[in-house]
Amino acid sequence: MKQQYQALIKSIIDISEQCRHPEPVKLLAVSKMQPEERIRALFALGQKDFGENYYQEAQKKIANLSDLAITWHFIGAIQSNKAKFISQEFDWVQTIDRTKIAQLLHLHRPEGAKRLNVLVQVNVNDEESKAGVRFEEIEHLCEVISALPRLQLRGLMAIPRATLAPGEQALNFSRVTAYYQQLKPRFGFDTLSMGMSADYQQAIACGSTLIRVGRQLFGERKAK
Ligand SMILES: *Cc1c(COP(=O)(O)O)cnc(C)c1O
């Protein structure tokens, strides 16, 4: 894992330099379905940000790894009855796609805690099966979130449809980047979360500032 980690960090730096990326690109290690020892090992190598998708699994891991100063990101689908847990246990939530969830996360964020960092998830290809708002709904949801003082809106997140055509994926990423850039001055965005194991290089070239990588780092996930 050490080799994969170092190779990935180097690759992020190389691509950023090649395409003269204006901002440093951060790495989120997606640890869903990966054992705790692997998270500990990666943390020991210097990785601080980890992403989880499933409540029960995340609850256990966050408790068992509470001795480490990990920054936890929630990147899964949010059910309203789980908003309380997510808001109390995570540092970031990348998957907000409706007003009600934003309000619940705000409501349950403990007083005195740091603001919860959040991203609005965009449904790039308008897929029925996928979470996220359509492009034309981004601005309104951002306005709603900006008015909630316990949330800190940091930017946008997207999971475009997996495609084998590189040109098509670049187009998907670039569309999200255009919205991100347009809204950035108004909402103070600093995070554009795009790119996974299969397409992170292209995502960085298209303007992503945070890539979410699982298998490329940890190896294949165990079946649930
Ligand atoms: C699982 C997951 C990833 C990581 O995918 P890999 O292909 O393992 O890199 C990234 N983002 C989200 C939202 C995920 O659910």
Residues whose N, C-alpha, C, O or C-beta is under 5 A from the ligand:
A	BS01	LIG	V30 I75 M196 S197 A198 R212 V213 G214 R215 Q216
